[in-house]
Amino acid sequence: MSLVAGDLRAFFAAGQKELRILRRYPLNFVGGVFWSALLPAIYVLMGRAYSGGSDPRAVAAFAERSGTTEIAGFVFIGFAMYMWLSSVLWGPGTALRREQIQGSLEATFLSPVSRLVPLFGPGVSALIPMLFSFVVTFVSLWLMFGFVPPLGAALPVLVVVIVALPAMYAIGTLFAAGVLRYGEMGPVVQIVRGTFVLACGITFPVAMLPAWAQAGAATLPPTYIVSDIRAATLRGASVGEIGGDLATVLALTVVIALAAIAVFRVLEASARRSGMLGRY
């Protein structure tokens, strides 16, 4: 068997193992219902209360900043993005940390497969929570607020998700590499996730940020991903209209993936020198 074939086999085996663990604990998805349905609904109702219900001046002000009058759709799609971001930031790092705690990470690194396999392989399991969050989001929008996305939005949203998968995958693996050297990365993940939530227009329009923060948001893939999903779902944007954003996401994906590989290699060498691979 060639090295490439062996690495691919190991990659899918790593992903399959994480999916089995995910399947073993189905009650974990119960929390996803709260985060994807009930929590954003609270924010929508609070927004309506503070804005005076359906006051046309409040709706017009919101539309001027967000590009849509559909407040519920804006908030719910943002929270779906938040759940997706949480999955990719916690998933790969948690998988590496679990291997480290169980004492199997060293044995994995002694195998002849590429070191990138344990970094990228476990992230496959993040696809299931992501799909679950999007399903719960759109079903909740329909049942609680009567919003049904136009049928024509299906293709643009699918294209955005396909283009976004490598970018989100790369973001997760970039921070997962730190587990090798520093162990628990919970505080770092919380800070990074909070930064993305504030900067990328996930909970409120990017237009509300100061100019310097908007410039920073333009360098982060989630800014384009959540904006394009909203554009397709809430404004009926076509694939051609969001094509420029998709090209930017692809370019940023290459940069982040290369950074993840470089950071992983540096921290792996450091962990080997310091013995961190064996510290549980």
C-alpha atoms as one frame of an Amber mdcrd trajectory, in Angstrom:
protein
   0.000   0.000   0.000   1.372   3.453  -0.934   1.950   6.136   1.681  -0.859
   8.296   0.290  -3.335   5.411   0.314  -2.295   4.551   3.859  -2.760   8.131
   5.006  -6.207   8.313   3.404  -7.217   5.079   5.072  -5.987   6.369   8.431
  -7.762   9.708   7.848 -11.141   8.050   7.331 -10.497   5.671  10.233  -9.851
   8.651  12.536 -13.050  10.312  11.378 -15.031   7.090  11.757 -13.795   6.664
  15.329 -14.985  10.162  16.265 -18.354   9.548  14.629 -18.774   6.383  16.674
 -18.088   8.310  19.861 -20.592  10.950  18.772 -23.208   8.289  18.086 -22.582
   6.695  21.478 -23.792   9.802  23.323 -26.964  10.954  21.509 -28.196  13.018
  24.465 -25.482  15.550  23.674 -27.715  16.692  20.837 -30.384  17.778  23.341
 -28.237  20.758  24.255 -28.054  21.616  20.580 -31.814  22.140  20.522 -31.477
  24.797  23.225 -28.561  26.580  21.576 -30.020  26.420  18.055 -33.704  27.046
  18.812 -34.577  28.395  22.239 -31.649  30.739  22.869 -31.903  32.668  19.571
 -35.681  32.849  20.038 -35.080  34.630  23.359 -32.921  37.222  21.616 -35.494
  37.746  18.885 -38.253  38.339  21.428 -36.016  40.663  23.456 -35.233  42.622
  20.299 -38.906  42.976  19.504 -39.655  44.137  23.028 -36.874  46.740  23.098
 -37.712  48.030  19.605 -41.388  48.530  20.349 -42.651  45.470  18.522 -43.148
  46.177  14.830 -42.304  49.893  14.956 -41.485  50.715  11.317 -38.692  53.101
  12.372 -36.918  50.318  14.296 -37.344  47.876  11.412 -36.031  50.457   8.934
 -32.989  51.166  11.130 -32.234  47.464  11.401 -32.641  46.951   7.639 -30.277
  49.851   6.927 -27.522  48.152   8.940 -28.181  44.488   8.151 -29.677  44.575
   4.668 -32.844  42.727   5.689 -36.062  43.322   7.619 -36.228  39.679   8.725
 -34.920  40.009  12.292 -35.673  36.413  13.321 -33.902  34.999  10.287 -30.871
  37.215  10.880 -30.533  36.100  14.509 -31.188  32.393  13.912 -28.712  32.088
  11.050 -26.146  33.862  13.209 -26.642  31.366  16.012 -26.364  28.466  13.570
 -22.992  29.931  12.588 -22.094  30.194  16.270 -22.835  26.490  16.766 -20.803
  25.569  13.695 -17.899  27.661  14.931 -18.108  26.041  18.364 -18.000  22.574
  16.810 -14.897  23.249  14.728 -13.044  25.053  17.528 -13.725  22.388  20.147
 -13.849  19.253  17.971 -10.295  18.645  16.682  -8.648  19.919  19.863 -10.894
  17.837  22.089 -10.128  14.739  20.023  -6.367  15.274  20.416  -6.710  16.006
  24.125  -8.797  12.864  24.644  -6.113  10.776  22.946  -3.537  12.468  25.158
  -5.462  11.768  28.368  -6.124   8.155  27.382  -2.437   7.671  26.644  -2.995
   6.636  23.044  -1.610   9.762  21.382   1.978   8.593  21.644   1.068   5.239
  20.085  -0.723   7.075  17.284   2.355   9.185  16.617   4.495   6.048  16.454
   2.447   4.783  13.509   3.829   5.378   9.990   0.976   7.671   8.886   1.399
  11.407   8.385   1.221  13.541  11.522  -1.470  15.586   9.782  -3.905  12.656
   9.979  -4.648  13.003  13.728  -4.887  16.762  13.223  -7.367  16.805  10.335
  -9.074  13.397  10.584 -11.143  13.819  13.774 -12.618  17.075  12.486 -14.943
  15.078  10.231 -17.217  14.508  13.221 -17.950  18.260  13.391 -20.082  17.912
  10.245 -22.863  16.124  12.142 -23.428  18.823  14.798 -23.218  21.437  12.036
 -25.950  19.797   9.961 -28.044  19.233  13.092 -27.775  22.929  14.030 -28.837
  24.103  10.579 -31.829  21.738  10.524 -32.954  22.850  13.998 -32.439  26.494
  13.028 -34.647  26.473   9.943 -37.314  24.229  11.503 -37.465  26.560  14.525
 -37.763  29.599  12.288 -40.700  27.994  10.546 -42.512  26.739  13.657 -41.966
  29.742  15.944 -41.852  32.696  13.573 -43.471  31.438  10.376 -40.421  32.141
   8.232 -39.878  29.729   5.339 -36.714  30.254   3.253 -37.363  30.570  -0.486
 -36.788  27.378  -2.438 -34.291  29.158  -4.674 -32.000  29.751  -1.681 -31.164
  26.056  -1.400 -28.498  26.027  -4.131 -26.620  29.194  -3.033 -26.626  28.057
   0.610 -25.336  24.626  -0.401 -22.536  26.225  -2.436 -21.600  28.485   0.485
 -21.486  25.541   2.899 -19.337  23.453   0.530 -16.881  26.319   0.043 -16.918
  27.123   3.761 -16.218  23.589   5.001 -12.444  23.676   4.317 -12.163  27.162
   5.834 -13.959  26.202   9.041 -12.022  22.948   9.131  -8.744  24.849   8.896
  -9.748  27.245  11.684 -10.450  24.332  14.022  -7.196  22.546  13.263  -5.168
  25.735  13.699  -6.153  25.966  17.353  -6.202  22.213  17.920  -2.450  22.113
  17.330  -1.917  23.967  20.593  -3.177  20.941  22.546   0.060  19.083  21.789
   2.183  21.625  23.612  -0.099  23.248  26.158  -2.738  20.628  26.963  -6.100
  22.211  27.721  -6.932  24.996  25.270 -10.334  25.917  26.742  -9.482  29.540
  27.655  -7.935  30.183  24.237 -10.939  28.690  22.445 -13.323  30.829  24.492
 -11.391  33.989  23.630 -11.155  33.091  19.940 -14.825  32.149  19.707 -15.843
  35.355  21.478 -13.705  37.374  19.073 -15.317  35.704  16.064 -18.800  36.283
  17.480 -18.104  39.980  18.010 -16.167  40.640  14.813 -17.847  38.486  12.157
 -21.415  39.746  12.258 -22.710  36.582  13.887 -24.879  38.304  16.520 -25.166
  41.818  15.055 -24.331  43.552  11.755 -20.667  44.212  10.984 -21.694  47.778
  10.138 -22.112  48.405  13.870 -18.359  47.921  14.441 -15.771  50.726  14.274
 -13.806  51.008  11.032 -10.696  49.247  12.355 -12.778  46.288  13.557 -14.550
  46.056  10.199 -11.142  45.868   8.508 -10.190  43.004  10.829 -13.496  41.242
  10.168 -12.689  41.264   6.447  -9.775  38.887   7.123 -11.945  36.243   8.856
 -13.804  33.611   6.784 -16.903  33.421   9.071 -17.661  37.054   8.194 -18.281
  36.094   4.562 -19.868  32.719   5.330 -22.629  33.981   7.614 -23.187  37.052
   5.425 -23.600  34.961   2.272 -25.956  32.462   3.925 -28.083  35.385   5.103
 -27.939  37.004   1.669 -29.127  33.815  -0.037 -31.773  32.967   2.554 -33.139
  36.391   3.456 -32.543  38.421   0.279 -32.579  35.752  -2.436 -28.994  36.378
  -3.585 -27.716  34.087  -6.343 -24.393  32.244  -6.493 -23.068  34.845  -8.936
 -23.853  37.708  -6.564 -21.817  36.146  -3.743 -19.076  34.773  -6.001 -16.546
  37.397  -4.894 -17.023  36.472  -1.241 -16.620  32.782  -2.025 -13.329  33.438
  -3.821 -12.113  35.376  -0.771 -13.063  32.489   1.524 -11.107  30.048  -0.648
  -8.031  32.282  -0.541  -8.254  32.659   3.234  -8.685  28.884   3.542  -5.312
  28.270   1.893  -3.598  30.746   4.212  -5.197  29.324   7.380  -4.565  25.693
   6.380  -0.879  26.405   5.728  -0.680  28.219   9.059  -2.301  25.239  10.821
   0.208  22.817   9.300   3.155  25.058  10.210   1.950  25.593  13.793   1.269
  21.880  14.203   4.769  20.930  13.090   6.430  23.488  15.389   4.349  22.533
  18.427   4.762  18.809  17.772   8.548  19.214  17.793   8.319  21.300  20.961
   6.042  18.729  22.638   8.481  15.952  21.791  11.408  17.866  23.288   9.520
  18.752  26.466   7.774  15.390  26.867   4.287  16.949  26.729   2.929  14.084
  24.612   3.215  11.865  27.689   1.795  14.347  30.196  -1.876  13.684  30.691
